Amino acid sequence: RSLNHPHRTQRREGFNEPPTFLGIPTMKFSPLTTAALLVATSTTCATTDAFVVRQNACNNQARHLSESSLASTTAAASDEIAGPSVGDTRGATLLLEDVAISRGPAPLIRDVQLRIESGQRWGIVGPNGAGKSTLLGAITGTVRMDSGKALIGPKVRVGYLKQTAVSGSTKTVREESASEMLEINSARDRMTKAEEDIANGDTSVKTLNELEAATEAFSNAGGWTQEQEVDSVLAGLGFTPADSDRLCSDFSGGWQMRIALARLLLSKPSLLLLDEPSNHLDSTARDWLAKYLAKYDGSMVLVSHDIKLLEAGVNNIAEVAGGTVLKYVSCSYNKYLEEKEFRAKAAQAEYERNVAEAARLQAFVDRFGASATKASQAQSRVKMLEKMKKEGKLTPPPDAVVETNFRPELILPDPPKAIGEDLLVLKSADIGYEEGAPLLTNISLKVKRGMKLILRGPNGAGKSTLMAALRGNLDLLDGERIENQKLRLGVFTQDLAQELDTSARAVDLVTAHAREGKFGDINISDQDARSVMGRLGLGGEKPLRLVGSLSGGEKARVALSMFALKASNTLFLDEPSNHLDVECIAALSSALHNWGGKDGAIVVVSHDRAFCDSVGFTHVGTVQDGRLTLEERDLNDSDWQLYGINGAASAPSTSESVEPKIELTAEQQEELKKKRKAAFNAPKLIAKLEKEITDAEVRIAKIDDEMMEVGNDVGKLTDLSELKQKEEVNVEKWMEEYEDLENLLLEMAE
C-alpha cells in the first residue's frame, strides 16, 4: 500500500473514533513486594495494543485508568479485569503455576506450568483456537483464570503487543515511536529543566550538579544516538525517512500496527509479549524483525504462525495442545518438530509394550489361575497387572503428546463459465486517490480465464491500490474498466476476519454471505455451511459460537469459509496468509493450485513465499514507479530478492536462536552424545530384556514345580533352590537394566 497517499484507503467503521485507554480497574500485588505497578499510557496510536508495565520502588500507588477496551473472550463485559500480577517468582522473569482457563462452560487449557528465566525467548505454538492468545491474556491480566497464578517478577517491565488494530495519534511517527524510551526521555527532561534554571540565573552547585547528572544519565541511556536508533527500527519495519515526520493518523491500520510495534521494541521491556507481530509485515520487515528478536537482550514470549520468525527468533518452544502446555527447552522450531515426533513415537511404543506385557500376564492368569500348583505364580502376575494399572502404564498416552495436528481441507466451487476470454479489463487507467496525483498511470491489463497473476513490487508502489481498482472499489481517475457480463468476484483480504460482526453466530455469517447478493444461493443450508467450516477445523459446536468469542485464527477460518462457499470465476486475495496458521495456508494454496482450470482467474498480492510457491502462477505483474509490467511466467528465486520480497538467500541466521543459553563443556557434550546413542538403542534392548525376564520366569515356575515333586530329597531341593536363586538374581538384574533404560528414554524426551 502506498505510504505517499494517506487518504487512499476507505476508513472502516470505528477507525476514526477517539483512542480508548487501556484500563486497569484492579491490580494484584504480592505481599512480598512494596513496588507499585504502573501502566504507561498516553493518547497514542498504540494505546489499546501496546503497553509497558514498570516498577516504581518509591511509590506503591497504582494509577487507575478508564474502562478497558481489552475484554476477555471468556468473561462477560461486566467482569472485572485486572492487570498483570506481580509476585514472588522465585527468581524467574515470569512464572505460571497450575493455570486453568475455560472458554464459556468448556475447559480450554489446564495444568499449565511454565517458568521463563531472564534472557529466554519462548515461542508459543499450536493450532488455531488452542488457547495461545488466551495464555498471553492470562499473563497480562486481561483474561480471567479459573485457577492457578501467572506472576511477573517484582522488577520486570512488561511490553505487550496485541494482534488487533490500533487507533490514531496526533504525534508524528518518530515522536510516537520514541515516546516510551523512558530512561532517555526522563534524562532529557531533567537536562532541559536544569538548562532552563541556569538560563534563568540559577547557577547554584545543586543545579549544576543536576545538569551534570542528567547529562551523564542521558549519555548512558544512549540519548545521543536515540534518533539513529529510532530511524533504524522504523526503516527495518518498512518506513522511509520521509515517513518519520508524518502524523500517525495519516497511515492505515496495518501501518499503524507497525508504529505500535516500533514503539514497543524501542521501549525495550525486560519481558516482551508479542501476539502475531508479523501479520501486517512484508517479508523484508519480517526478516528484519526475526534478526532483531534473535538478538533481543530481555525475555520474550512470541505467539506466531510464522515459521521463519519462530525459527530465527526463539530458543524455547511451548506447545499448546490437548488442553495443556508442553515444554521443549533449548529447542529451535525445527528441533521442536523433531523432538515432538520422537516423544510421540516413544510414548506410543512404550504404551504398546505395556499392553502386550499386560496381555501376556493376563493370559497366564487365565490359564493357570485355577491350578493348585501355579496359583502363587498366577497371583503374583495379578499383582503385577494391578501395579501396572496403578502406575498408569496401561493408560493411553495423553492426546497432547501423540495427537497430530488437524489438516484442514478447502474445496472451492467450480468457476461459473464466462462469455469470452476476458474477465476484467483495464484500459489506459490512471489510478489513485487524488485528482491530478495518480499513483499509477496508463495501466492496461486483461485478466483472462485461466490466468493466475501475482502482483509484486516495493512497499507503497500501489499493488493493493491496483487490486482495489480492478475490483471496482476505487474509481479510476482516468481510463476505463470493463467487466465480463458473467463476472463473479470472490475476495479474501487480510483484514476480512477483523471486520466480521462479533455479535453474530459464526455459522449465520457464513450462510448469510452465501445466500445474499446478486449471485447468492438461497438453497445453501446451515448444514452446508457447517460442512465447509468443519473441513477447516471449525467442527462440533464452534460454528454456533458468537464470532467475538473465537480466537483470531478461528475468525480467519470463518472468513475463509465465507470465501469458499460462494462460487466465483475471479478470485482476489490480498495478503491472504495473514492470520491463518500453517495448516490453513497449506489448504488455501492447495485449493488455489487445483482451482480454476481454463475458466477461473486469480489475482494475488502476497509476501508469503511458501504460499506463493504452492499456488503455481501463470503471470507475474511488477508494480513500480507508477507502472505495471506483465510477464507470462511463474515466480523465480530472483523475485524474492527484490522489491521487499526477501527469500532464503537473505534469511536471518538461526545460529543464535538454536544455541542453549548455557553452553555445554566438551565432557558434557560427549556424555550427551552417549546418552542419545543409548536412547536410540534402548527400545531394542528393552524388548530383549523383556524376553529374558519372561523366559526366566518360566524357568522359575518349572523349578517350583520340580521342587514340589521331589518331596523330601534334600540334595535335589538344595540344587533346585540354588538354581532358582540364580534365575531370580538374573531377573532382578535385568529389571534394574529395564528401569534404567526406561528412565533414560524419559530423560531424553524431556
C-alpha positions, -999 to +999 in steps of 0.1 A: +000+000+000+013+034-008+026+055+020+026+086-002-012+087-004-026+086+031-062+090+020-061+061-003-080+037+020-116+039+029-118+042+066-136+013+083-163+020+109-147+030+142-113+037+127-115+075+133-130+072+168-110+087+196-085+063+211-095+042+241-072+039+271-061+006+284-080+005+318-068-015+348-097-013+373-079-035+399-043-045+405-029-075+422+002-071+444+023-097+462+028-091+499+065-098+492+070-065+474+061-029+481+068-018+445+039-004+426+026-015+392+023+014+368+008+010+334+023+035+310-002+053+289-006+082+265-030+093+238-011+074+212-016+052+182-007+022+204-029+030+234-050-001+233-024-025+220+010-019+234+018-011+270+047-012+293+044-023+329+072-008+351+080-008+388+083+023+409+101+014+441+094+047+458+056+047+452+031+020+460+002+039+444-012+025+411-026+049+386-060+037+375-074+043+341-107+043+322-126+012+313-105-012+293-113-019+257-095-052+261-122-077+271-116-113+278-135-136+254-142-159+283-158-133+306-189-112+303-185-075+296-192-067+332-164-089+345-136-073+364-104-074+345-071-069+364-036-060+351-005-082+353+001-097+387+035-090+404+047-116+429+074-140+441+085-158+410+115-174+428+139-156+406+121-161+373+110-133+350+076-150+346+060-179+364+028-198+356+017-224+380-014-247+378-031-223+354-065-233+341-088-213+318-122-220+303-139-207+272-175-203+283-185-236+300-158-257+283-123-260+297-097-246+272-063-252+289-054-267+323-025-275+345-002-251+328+033-250+343+058-226+327+088-208+341+106-182+320+141-171+330+158-139+322+170-139+286+149-168+275+129-164+242+099-186+241+077-193+211+041-204+218+028-226+190-004-247+184-034-249+162-059-220+159-083-219+189-060-239+211-056-210+236-023-193+226-035-157+228-057-166+258-025-177+276-009-143+268-041-127+282-037-146+314-002-132+317-013-096+311-044-100+333-069-094+305-082-130+307-097-145+338-082-177+351-103-205+366-074-214+389-036-210+393-014-180+391+005-160+365+032-138+381+058-114+368+089-106+388+090-075+411+114-056+389+102-067+355+089-043+328+064-059+305+057-048+270+027-063+251+015-060+215-018-075+206-028-087+171-057-063+167-055-028+151-049+004+169-064+039+169-048+072+156-024+096+172-017+134+169+021+127+171+045+121+142+058+086+136+092+094+151+077+110+182+053+082+187+079+055+183+102+072+208+076+080+233+083+050+256+121+053+257+117+061+293+152+065+305+163+087+277+132+108+278+133+112+315+170+122+314+163+147+286+135+163+306+159+167+336+186+182+313+161+207+298+148+217+333+183+222+346+193+242+315+163+264+319+171+271+355+206+280+347+194+303+319+171+320+344+200+328+367+202+297+390+239+288+389+239+271+423+261+240+428+229+219+432+216+229+398+250+225+381+253+190+397+218+182+385+227+192+349+258+171+351+240+140+365+212+144+340+236+147+311+255+116+323+222+096+326+212+108+291+245+096+277+245+063+295+210+056+283+220+061+247+204+096+243+230+109+218+221+081+194+184+079+201+174+094+167+196+070+148+182+040+168+146+051+161+153+056+124+169+022+123+139+004+138+115+023+116+135+015+085+135-021+094+098-021+097+094-006+062+092+032+068+111+057+046+130+086+062+102+110+050+076+089+068+091+097+102+078+133+102+043+124+091+014+120+115+004+086+127-032+093+117-021+095+080-015+058+079-038+028+075-044+003+103-017-021+091+009+006+091-002+019+125+004-016+138+040-012+126+042+021+145+029+004+176+055-024+172+083+001+167+072+020+199+072-013+218+106-025+206+122+008+213+108+008+249+130-023+255+109-040+282+126-068+301+097-091+292+084-087+257+050-103+248+041-105+211+009-118+196+013-124+158+036-094+153+043-102+116+007-102+104+010-068+088+046-071+078+060-079+044+088-104+041+116-078+044+102-064+076+096-100+089+133-109+082+144-077+100+121-085+130+135-121+131+170-108+133+161-082+159+143-107+182+172-132+179+195-106+195+169-093+220+185-088+254+154-094+275+130-123+279+103-128+253+071-147+247+061-149+210+028-162+196+032-167+159+024-189+129+053-175+110+078-204+109+108-183+098+102-158+126+099-187+152+130-205+138+151-173+140+137-155+170+131-180+198+152-206+216+125-225+235+091-238+224+058-242+244+032-261+225-005-255+234-021-289+226-046-313+241-058-287+266-024-281+282+011-268+275+041-290+266+076-275+270+106-280+247+136-263+263+166-251+243+148-260+211+146-241+178+113-246+159+127-272+136+143-291+166+109-289+183+093-307+154+118-335+156+115-338+194+077-337+192+078-367+168+103-385+189+082-381+221+050-392+203+067-424+189+084-432+223+052-427+243+031-448+218+058-476+217+060-478+255+022-479+257+021-508+232+048-527+250+029-523+283-003-535+267+015-565+252+031-573+286-003-570+304-019-594+278+009-619+284+004-617+322-034-619+319-031-650+296-010-668+323-036-659+349-065-671+327-047-703+320-032-712+354-053-692+379-073-723+389-043-746+391-033-756+426+004-759+416+006-725+399-018-704+420+010-685+436+026-676+402-009-665+389-015-644+420+020-628+415+010-618+380-023-604+391-004-581+415+019-571+386-011-562+365-026-542+393+007-523+397+008-515+360-027-501+361-020-481+393+012-466+377-008-456+346+012-479+323-020-492+307-034-457+301-031-445+265-006-416+261-021-381+266-036-365+234-012-336+239+017-360+233+006-382+205-021-362+187-013-350+152-024-315+141-057-315+122-051-310+085-078-286+072-092-290+037-106-263+015-127-271-016-135-242-038-167-244-060-160-248-098-159-214-115-191-204-135-183-201-172-180-166-185-186-152-220-154-148-239-118-149-227-115-116-208-130-115-173-117-080-163-100-053-184-083-020-175-076+004-205-052+033-201-062+036-165-049+063-141-053+051-105-051+070-073-069+088-045-064+125-055-073+142-088-041+152-105-019+130-084-023+094-097-003+067-080-004+045-112-006+058-147-016+044-181-023+009-168-036-016-193-043-051-181-065-080-192-074-106-166-082-137-187-097-170-180-071-195-167-048-167-155-031-169-121-015-135-115+008-125-087+014-087-082+049-079-068+068-046-062+083-025-035+063-013-005+040+016-013+042+010-051+005+005-053-002-032-055-032-031-033-044+001-049-043-017-083-063-046-069-089-021-055-093-006-089-096-040-105-123-050-080-142-018-087-138-005-051-117+025-063-129+048-091-104+054-119-090+089-122-089+083-160-093+053-184-118+025-185-127-006-165-146-034-183-163-063-167-174-096-183-211-100-184-208-132-164-181-119-140-185-132-104-159-119-080-146-136-048-125-116-024-103-126+006-082-100+023-060-099+054-085-077+073-116-096+064-116-116+097-113-084+117-144-069+100-168-097+110-198-090+131-186-101+166-222-103+179-233-129+152-230-166+153-202-179+130-225-202+110-251-174+105-224-152+089-213-179+066-248-189+054-259-152+051-229-144+029-236-175+007-272-166+002-271-128-002-262-107-033-269-110-070-253-144-072-263-157-038-278-192-035-308-193-012-307-231-011-274-230+009-283-245+043-267-243+077-255-279+072-237-269+040-220-241+059-211-263+088-197-289+064-173-263+049-164-250+084-158-285+097-133-292+069-114-261+080-113-272+116-144-254+130-163-286+139-185-295+168-202-266+185-177-239+172-200-228+143-227-220+169-204-197+189-205-159+187-177-146+165-165-124+194-157-155+214-135-170+187-097-167+186-081-146+158-072-177+139-107-191+142-122-158+129-099-162+099-113-196+093-148-182+094-139-156+068-122-184+047-155-204+049-174-174+036-150-171+007-152-208-001-189-213-001-199-189-029-190-198-065-168-173-083-148-172-115-123-144-105-107-145-071-088-116-055-066-123-025-047-095-007-021-109+018-044-140+024-020-159+046-020-132+074-039-145+105-040-181+091-020-209+107+004-231+087-022-258+080-048-234+067-023-216+045-014-250+030-050-258+025-057-225+008-026-227-015-035-263-025-071-253-033-059-224-054-034-246-072-061-270-082-089-245-089-099-227-120-088-248-149-095-228-181-125-209-166-113-192-135-087-164-128-068-155-097-051-122-087-029-123-056-008-098-035+014-118-011+048-118+006+045-154+018+069-174-003+057-208+008+022-199-001+031-184-035+053-213-044+024-237-039-001-218-060+017-220-093+012-187-111+010-182-148+018-145-148+039-121-128+030-084-126+056-059-114+042-026-100+070+000-098+074+037-105+037+041-113+038+014-140+027-022-144+049-047-162+033-080-170+052-112-177+039-147-186+058-169-162+059-182-126+079-166-098+116-174-096+143-170-069+153-136-081+118-122-074+123-129-037+155-109-036+139-077-049+111-053-041+108-061-004+103-098-012+132-115+006+139-152+001+161-178+016+193-161+002+189-134+029+170-153+055+182-144+090+208-166+106+194-190+131+227-199+148+220-177+178+185-189+183+192-226+184+220-224+210+210-230+246+217-202+270+243-223+289+269-239+267+280-275+274+315-284+281+333-310+259+328-337+285+291-328+288+287-329+251+303-363+249+281-376+277+250-362+259+261-379+227+265-412+245+230-408+261+214-401+228+230-432+213+219-453+242+184-439+239+183-447+202+192-484+210+170-486+242+138-499+225+157-529+211+174-536+244+141-533+263+125-558+240+154-582+246+153-578+284+115-584+284+121-617+266+149-627+290+127-618+320+098-638+306+119-668+298+135-667+333+100-665+350+090-696+330+121-714+342+115-704+378+079-717+375+093-750+363+118-752+392+089-745+416+070-775+401+101-797+404+106-787+440+071-798+448+077-832+431+110-842+447+094-842+482+120-846+510+150-852+489+173-826+505+201-829+479+178-822+450+160-794+468+193-777+476+203-779+439+170-767+427+170-739+453+204-727+441+193-728+405+162-708+414+182-683+432+205-677+402+175-672+380+160-647+405+192-628+407+193-625+369+157-613+368+164-587+394+195-575+374+175-574+342+147-555+358+172-529+370+186-526+335+150-524+322+141-495+346+174-477+338+166-478+300+130-465+306+144-437+328+169-428+300+140-426+275+121-403+298+151-381+304+158-377+267+122-370+260+120-340+284 
